[in-house]
């Protein structure tokens, strides 16, 4: 009897685990919109994720550091975001990041594609 209980419990756990794996996350409209405004670039060979939101550019570095920049007027007709220490400016996918007075172009920028679950 005890052996049957152990077998039944093991089967129940296995079925629950498989059922959990089959659930696929369908992105919400907010997540889909956020992905449209998010770009992956290379900064000196490391990945940099940039999400543009209302008046802000939020960056996630390869080391996991989160940086928020705020939109400021641009005289060049492009975009410009800064937090006083870091500045992001450019037009379209032609972006430059300035930190501590040193400007570095972002390379290979393209729309971010979230990893599949």
Secondary structure as GFF3:
##gff-version 3
##sequence-region A 1 117
A	DSSP	alpha_helix	2	22	.	.	.	ID=ss1
A	DSSP	alpha_helix	29	36	.	.	.	ID=ss2
A	DSSP	beta_strand	38	43	.	.	.	ID=ss3
A	DSSP	beta_strand	46	53	.	.	.	ID=ss4
A	DSSP	beta_strand	56	60	.	.	.	ID=ss5
A	DSSP	beta_strand	66	71	.	.	.	ID=ss6
A	DSSP	beta_strand	79	82	.	.	.	ID=ss7
A	DSSP	beta_strand	86	91	.	.	.	ID=ss8
A	DSSP	beta_strand	94	99	.	.	.	ID=ss9
A	DSSP	beta_strand	102	105	.	.	.	ID=ss10
A	DSSP	beta_strand	107	111	.	.	.	ID=ss11
###
